Amino acid sequence: MRKDKRLKRNVANKILGGVCSGLADYFDIDVVLVRAIVASSILFAGVGLGLYIILWLFLPEEL
């Protein structure tokens, strides 16, 4: 694991805001899995949308 590992939005592999791809990079998992979890949390729990928007606003972009 890198010491300089930070949570950032990955704008190179984004669909909407880069939040899911940034989370996938940070946790070193497949981006499709993260997108499926976020989509299901939006559909079934309703919490995912608010969390996604908050992360989109406050996470810096990866340059």
C-alpha positions, 0 to 999 in steps of 0.5 A: 500500500502506498503511503501517499494514498488519498481518496480523490475523484478519478475524472479519467474514468468517470461516468458522472462525477468520478466518485465511484471510480475514485472509491474503487481506486482507493479500496483497490476493487473493481469500479463496476462493483462500487457502481453497483453498490451505489446504484442499489443503495440509491434504489433501495435505501435512498441514502446513496444519492445524498452520500454521492452528492456530498462526496462529489462536492468535497472530494478533490479531483485527481489530476 
